Structure formats: C-alpha cells, structure tokens
Amino acid sequence: MRKLYFLVPGTDGKFACGGLWAELKTFKLAQQICHAEVVTYRQREVGKLFLDELLKEKNLDDVIFVISWGFDIAKLAAKLKQHNVVYHAHSAGYKFSLPASIPIITVSRNTLGYWGQKSPNSLIYYLPNEISPEFKNLYIERDIDVLVQARKSSQYLIKQLIPALKEKCQVEVVNSYVEDLPGLFNRAKVYLYDSAEYWAQQNVSEGFGLQPMEALACGCQVFSSVNGGLADYLDPGFNCHKISGYSQEYDVQRIFKVINSSMSASLSEDFFVEYRMETILKRLQVILGELNEFFDHKKYHASNIPSLTKRRLVKLFINRIYGKFQKKYFQGL
C-alpha cells in the first residue's frame, strides 16, 4: 500500500481551525492502516516534511498526496499533476474543477453529491469526520440554559436572539478555544448553531459541521441551521430544531419550551456509529485499497471518458435541440 502524505499549509498559528483539526484526525486514522506523514507547503515546521523539498525526490510512485485546503487546491493539483493525488473534500463550492485522474474523498453526502455532479468521471468516496469517544452524555446536572460559540454565528444570533434570551435565562457565549468541550456540552441544555450566513459570505458550503453533532452526542438539545453538510444528519423536529425560524419571538418561544421541558435529548448510540472511529477505519481501509488499485491502473492507461466541459455541454444542447427539430418536422417524411 502506498505511503500517504497529507498536505496542509501549516499546523498552527493562522492555519489553526476546525478544518485543520478534522484533517489531522483523518491523518491519525490513516496511520493505523498504512504509513502516513504530514507535509506542510507554506509554513516550514520543525520535524515535518516541506513539499518543495519533498518534490526533489526522483521516485514518488509509491506515494499518494492528500490535498484538502480548499483555496489552494487548484494550484496544488497543477503542481502535483505528475504524481498520485487525492482530494479530501470538506466544503463544496470552490471555483475549480479537477481532472478524472484525481479521486475525491468527501466528508459529507452533501459534498459527495456536489462532486458527483461536477466531476462525474472521477472516483468519489464518502468518509465522514470522526466524532471522538469523549463526546458522550455524562447525565450530569446542566447549569447552562443556552450555549453558543460565537465563531461562525450569524449577526441575528449574536445581536438579536442572544440578547433576548439573556433577559430570561442563563446564556454562555464562547469566544475562544475550549479545553474541555465535551464537558461544556454536558453542562448545557440547549446549543445554538447558525452558520448559513457565514458560509454564504465565503461562497462555499458548510463541509460537515462537527459542533452540532458533538453537542447531540453529549445530550444537548440543538437548534441549528441545516445548510450544507449539516443536512446529512440533522433532522428538524426529530433530532434537532431549526434555528432562525420565521421570527425572533418564535425562536425564543421554542427555545424556552425546550429549556422548561423534561424532554431528553439523548439519541441512541446507533445514531453515532457511522461517525465513530471503528466504522470510519473500516471505510478508510476499503477506500485506500481501491485508490491503490486505481493508481496501479493509471500508470498504464489514459482517461478516455468525455468530460462535461462547457464546450461539450453546448454541443450536447445543440444536438438535443436539433434532435427535437428533426423529430417534429421530418419524422413523417
């Protein structure tokens, strides 16, 4: 099995974010199956390989480069076009296309569908992000009525809904890194998450949305947007509630109904099995096996399936119109 090089711009400082942590989690899972290393390409770091130096090696046939940083994908794909490359897709909507020679692994079915339409000749796989085992319901007393993480929250949430809630209940707004997030989720009755506005401004989608899933695993009642990858697992009315529902007053009414009720938010562990390490490792084993077979094939065969380029789509449109014209005017001749 080929060695995996997970490419990230850097692993700390300005590059620290949820997407980076999710990628490094996948890297650690891959290490349980094959040899894998982290490679940086913008920031040189002690003890880590740097891409420009790595590419000076003559023989990299036994390597697969895993690229994931959305805004850098087009440049990285071009730079690595002579090598074996896999795109680990988190968010969708970036303005680039990929050749069929680059397989795609998506973290959500939402992103899976996006690339299934945009890149129909590519190998595409689904590998969800992992929910760590520490995210579980501890069944302890919950002293926080409403919990909000400010990052990615909408202006409506921060400037309207939260002030209204603070007048009547205990609200905690988190503005920085939390060391014990599972513990914090276990203290909260309700967790609010509203990222649709944030991702609309970025012009890309919510890739997976770890926090609502983690909150659910800890027994929180979740009020969330259902944009992008969140729609994979959130089911308003059944395992969560839709935030920003028509009016501020209606949101407040529904949130207080949940706070004051004795309803349990505990979901069966079966709900989370798909996102736990054991299941993901099994899926990753299968995916890596197929990728290695593909790159063996690619060494000796060129891609020969027509791509859905703009030019081809125009040609298909013209042919379709011409076919209708022939059927209408010449069928009876």
Disulfide bonds with the S-S distance in Angstrom:
none
